[in-house]
Amino acid sequence: MAPSPSMDSNSWDVISFAVDKGHGVKGLADLGLETLPKQYIQPPEEQITNSTVVTDDSIPVIDLSNWTDPKVAEQICHAAEKWGFFQIVNHGIPIDVLEDVKEATRRFFDLPAEQKNKHSKDNSPTNNVRYGTSFTPKAEKALEWKDFLSLFYASDDEAAAQWPSACRNEALDFMKKSEFVIRRLMEALMKGLNVKEIDGTKESLLMGSKRINLNYYPKCPEPELTVGVGRHSDVSTLTILLQDDIGGLYVKKLDSDSWVHVPPINGAIVINVGDALQILSNGRYKSIEHRVIANGIKNRISVPIFVNPRPSDAIGPLPEVLEGGEKPIYKKVLYSDYVKHFFRKAHDGKETVDFAKI
């Protein structure tokens, strides 16, 4: 039976409804619940409070309209070292591509649960397409208020055959139209590490595989008690994030316990360094913890592209970084092992990267 809003959210099986039957948190939100189900209540230390948020600081915003200006590359490297996060404007990805993929995200999550659930872990004919809710419901003490569709790119043909038609073309288009920006960002970041050119091996390590996620954060009863996404850093080399105009993404300030909001800028893309690039750069570029708060008034969507090594790549500090006698602080790890370690547990801040420490 479908629960009614006045029902005590502890008296019916929330997990079965949201996770197993594929209704997700959107299904819970659509019921008009007045209280947050107990399964979503985060421990107090994971709830964002105003006392830990700084409002007088913000991540850099970098204008890419003149790529040839050496100052642009300097700004990119400086932001990657000091913040691990920055926004880019005048990047050259057409605005209609960004608007279309946001619209396609809304369209997918508006589908009936049984259609979305065809792509769940248990039902999807391919591991490359995964619809789900929260992060790893089986490993989490408290669930996160987010639904997602995760699309691993193998080939155009596979995407045409397996990705959901509600969002396939738009997701592919955003991925393809962002490729030149990704390459230019990587070139700037590599120059900063003394890497003269991105050859075939480096290309694989830096951008050998890609995954695009469509994230849906429905409005939430008692949002201060839960999170949209818990504290974590990404396992990518770079993440290219499109967010809508709602806001709610917070980034941890380097060497502090305070959090900084990433304000939505119309047409901008948020870029962040992932763990793989932190390891490849021997810690020079920082993969920073971030989280998303839940919103009590509006639905929020975001579309990240995770640019990764190939699963079969071994990642460790690049030889060029160690040329001057710098000691490696990370050992070589197989990228697929690193990723498995990340997805095996709940979001836990920066614990994952310790897996690769010497």
C-alpha positions in Angstrom: 0.0 0.0 0.0 1.1 3.5 -0.6 1.6 5.4 2.7 -0.3 8.6 3.3 1.4 11.9 4.4 -0.2 11.7 7.9 1.1 8.2 8.5 4.0 7.8 10.9 6.9 7.3 8.6 8.3 4.7 11.0 5.4 2.4 10.7 5.9 1.3 7.0 8.9 0.0 5.2 10.6 3.2 3.8 13.6 1.2 2.5 11.4 -1.2 0.5 9.4 1.7 -1.0 12.3 4.0 -1.8 15.1 1.6 -2.5 13.7 -1.8 -3.6 10.6 -0.6 -5.4 12.5 2.3 -7.0 10.3 5.2 -5.8 13.4 6.9 -4.5 13.3 10.0 -2.4 11.3 11.7 -5.2 8.6 9.1 -4.4 8.8 10.0 -0.7 8.7 13.7 -1.5 5.7 13.3 -3.8 3.7 11.8 -0.8 4.0 15.1 0.9 5.5 13.7 4.1 5.5 16.2 7.0 8.3 14.5 8.9 11.6 13.1 7.7 11.6 9.2 7.9 14.0 8.2 10.6 16.2 6.3 8.1 17.3 9.6 6.7 18.2 11.4 10.0 21.9 12.0 9.9 24.0 12.1 13.2 24.4 15.6 14.5 28.0 15.8 13.4 27.0 15.3 9.8 24.3 18.0 9.8 25.6 21.3 8.4 25.3 24.1 10.9 25.7 27.9 10.3 28.6 27.9 12.8 30.8 25.9 10.4 29.9 27.9 7.2 32.0 30.9 6.2 30.3 33.5 4.1 33.2 35.9 3.4 35.1 33.5 1.1 34.4 31.8 -2.2 36.0 29.5 -4.6 37.7 31.2 -7.6 35.7 32.0 -10.8 38.0 31.8 -13.9 37.1 33.4 -17.2 38.2 31.1 -20.0 37.4 33.5 -22.9 41.1 33.9 -23.6 42.7 30.5 -23.3 46.0 31.8 -24.8 46.6 34.2 -21.9 49.2 32.4 -19.6 47.4 34.0 -16.6 44.5 31.6 -17.3 46.7 28.5 -16.9 48.2 30.0 -13.7 44.8 30.7 -12.2 43.7 27.1 -13.0 46.8 25.6 -11.3 46.6 27.9 -8.3 42.9 27.1 -7.8 43.6 23.4 -8.0 46.4 23.7 -5.4 44.7 26.1 -2.9 41.0 25.2 -3.3 40.6 22.0 -5.4 37.5 23.7 -6.7 36.8 26.5 -9.1 34.0 27.7 -11.5 34.6 28.5 -15.2 32.7 31.0 -17.3 32.9 31.8 -21.0 34.0 28.2 -21.5 32.5 27.7 -24.9 30.0 24.9 -24.1 26.8 26.2 -25.7 24.2 27.3 -23.1 21.4 25.3 -24.9 23.4 22.1 -24.4 23.5 22.9 -20.6 19.8 23.7 -20.5 18.8 20.6 -22.5 20.6 18.2 -20.2 19.0 19.9 -17.2 15.6 19.5 -18.8 16.4 15.8 -19.7 17.3 15.2 -16.0 13.9 16.5 -14.9 12.2 14.4 -17.6 13.9 11.2 -16.5 13.1 11.6 -12.8 9.5 12.5 -13.7 9.0 9.0 -15.2 7.0 6.5 -13.2 9.0 4.5 -10.6 8.6 1.2 -12.6 10.2 2.7 -15.7 13.1 4.2 -13.7 13.5 0.9 -11.8 14.2 -1.0 -15.0 17.6 0.6 -14.7 18.3 -0.3 -11.0 21.2 -2.4 -9.9 19.0 -5.5 -9.8 17.2 -5.0 -13.1 19.6 -3.2 -15.4 20.9 -5.4 -18.2 24.2 -3.6 -18.0 26.5 -2.4 -15.2 27.1 0.8 -17.2 23.6 2.1 -16.5 22.4 2.4 -12.9 19.4 4.1 -11.3 19.4 4.4 -7.6 18.9 6.4 -4.5 21.2 7.6 -1.7 24.8 6.4 -2.2 25.3 2.8 -0.9 22.0 2.1 1.0 23.3 -1.3 2.3 26.4 0.3 3.9 24.9 3.5 5.2 23.7 4.1 8.8 21.6 7.0 7.5 20.4 7.5 3.9 21.0 10.6 1.8 18.1 12.6 0.2 19.1 12.1 -3.4 18.1 9.9 -6.4 20.6 9.4 -9.3 21.1 7.9 -12.7 24.7 6.9 -13.4 25.8 6.4 -17.0 29.3 4.9 -17.7 30.3 5.8 -21.3 31.6 2.7 -23.2 30.7 3.7 -26.8 28.1 5.6 -28.8 26.6 2.3 -29.8 26.3 1.0 -26.3 24.8 4.3 -25.1 22.3 4.3 -28.0 21.2 0.8 -27.0 21.3 1.0 -23.2 21.0 4.6 -21.9 17.4 5.7 -21.2 15.8 7.4 -24.1 14.4 10.2 -21.8 17.9 11.6 -21.4 20.3 9.7 -23.7 20.9 12.3 -26.4 21.2 15.2 -24.1 23.6 13.5 -21.7 25.8 12.3 -24.6 25.8 15.8 -26.1 26.9 17.5 -22.9 29.7 14.9 -22.5 30.9 15.4 -26.1 30.6 19.2 -26.1 32.7 19.4 -22.9 35.6 17.3 -24.2 37.6 20.3 -25.5 37.3 22.1 -22.2 38.4 19.0 -20.3 41.4 18.6 -22.5 42.4 22.2 -22.1 42.0 22.1 -18.4 44.2 19.0 -18.2 46.8 20.6 -20.4 47.1 23.6 -18.1 47.2 21.4 -15.0 49.9 19.1 -16.5 52.1 22.1 -17.5 51.9 23.1 -13.8 53.4 19.6 -13.0 56.2 19.8 -15.5 54.5 17.4 -18.0 55.2 18.8 -21.4 52.7 16.9 -23.4 49.8 14.5 -22.9 50.9 11.3 -24.7 48.7 8.2 -25.1 49.6 6.8 -21.6 48.9 10.1 -19.9 45.7 10.5 -21.9 44.5 7.1 -20.5 45.5 8.0 -16.9 43.9 11.5 -17.0 40.8 10.9 -19.2 40.6 7.2 -20.2 37.0 6.8 -19.0 34.0 8.9 -18.3 30.8 8.7 -16.3 27.9 11.1 -16.3 25.5 11.2 -13.4 22.0 12.9 -13.4 21.3 13.8 -9.8 17.9 14.7 -8.4 17.4 16.2 -4.9 13.7 16.6 -4.2 12.4 19.1 -1.7 12.6 17.6 1.7 10.7 17.7 5.0 13.0 18.8 7.9 16.0 19.3 5.6 18.3 20.3 8.4 18.2 16.8 9.8 19.6 15.1 6.6 21.9 15.7 3.7 21.6 15.6 -0.1 25.1 14.1 -0.3 27.4 13.4 2.6 31.0 14.6 3.0 33.2 13.0 0.3 35.8 13.7 -2.3 35.5 12.3 -5.8 37.5 9.4 -7.1 37.9 11.1 -10.5 40.8 13.0 -12.0 38.5 15.9 -12.7 34.8 16.4 -12.2 32.9 18.8 -14.5 29.6 19.8 -12.7 26.6 21.5 -14.1 24.3 22.7 -11.3 20.9 24.4 -11.5 20.1 27.8 -9.9 19.0 26.4 -6.5 22.4 26.1 -4.6 23.3 23.9 -1.7 26.8 22.6 -2.7 29.4 23.3 0.0 33.2 22.8 -0.2 35.5 22.4 2.7 38.1 25.1 3.0 41.7 23.7 2.8 43.3 23.0 6.2 40.2 24.1 8.1 36.9 22.9 9.5 34.8 25.5 7.7 32.6 25.1 4.7 32.1 27.5 1.8 29.0 27.6 -0.4 29.4 27.4 -4.2 26.9 29.9 -5.5 25.2 29.0 -8.8 26.3 31.3 -11.6 24.2 31.2 -14.7 26.1 29.4 -17.5 29.0 28.5 -15.3 30.5 25.0 -14.8 32.0 23.9 -11.5 35.3 22.0 -11.8 36.9 20.0 -9.0 40.0 17.9 -8.6 39.4 14.3 -7.8 41.5 11.8 -5.8 43.1 10.3 -8.9 44.6 13.7 -9.8 45.7 14.3 -6.2 47.6 11.0 -6.3 49.0 11.7 -9.8 50.2 15.1 -8.7 51.7 13.7 -5.5 49.4 15.9 -3.4 50.0 19.2 -5.2 46.5 19.4 -6.5 43.9 18.9 -3.8 40.8 16.7 -4.0 38.6 18.4 -1.5 35.7 17.2 0.6 32.3 18.6 -0.4 28.7 17.9 0.4 25.2 19.0 -0.6 22.5 20.2 1.9 18.9 19.2 1.5 16.3 21.9 0.5 12.9 22.3 2.2 11.4 24.5 -0.6 12.7 23.5 -4.0 13.8 20.5 -6.1 17.5 20.7 -7.1 19.3 18.9 -10.0 22.9 18.6 -10.9 24.8 16.8 -13.7 28.4 15.9 -13.0 30.8 14.3 -15.6 33.4 12.3 -13.9 36.6 12.1 -15.9 38.6 9.1 -14.8 41.6 6.8 -15.5 40.6 3.5 -17.1 39.8 0.9 -14.5 42.8 -1.2 -15.6 45.3 1.7 -15.1 47.7 1.8 -12.2 47.8 5.3 -10.7 50.7 6.8 -8.7 52.7 10.0 -8.7 53.7 11.0 -12.2 57.5 10.6 -12.9 57.7 14.2 -13.9 56.5 15.3 -10.5 59.2 13.3 -8.8 62.0 14.3 -11.1 63.4 17.0 -8.8 63.8 14.5 -6.0 60.4 14.9 -4.4 59.5 11.9 -2.3 56.3 10.0 -3.3 53.5 10.2 -0.7 51.3 7.7 -2.6 52.0 4.2 -3.8 50.8 2.8 -7.1 47.3 1.4 -6.9 45.1 -0.2 -9.5 42.4 2.3 -10.2 39.6 -0.3 -10.2 40.6 -1.4 -6.7 40.5 2.2 -5.5 37.0 2.7 -6.9 35.7 -0.5 -5.4 37.0 0.6 -2.0 35.1 3.9 -2.4 31.8 2.3 -3.3 32.0 -0.3 -0.6 31.3 2.1 2.2 29.2 5.1 3.1 30.5 8.6 2.4 33.2 9.3 5.0 35.0 12.5 4.0 38.6 12.1 2.8 39.1 8.5 4.1 39.4 7.0 0.6 42.6 8.6 -0.4 44.4 7.1 2.6 44.0 3.8 0.8 46.8 4.9 -1.5 49.1 6.5 1.1 52.6 5.0 1.5 
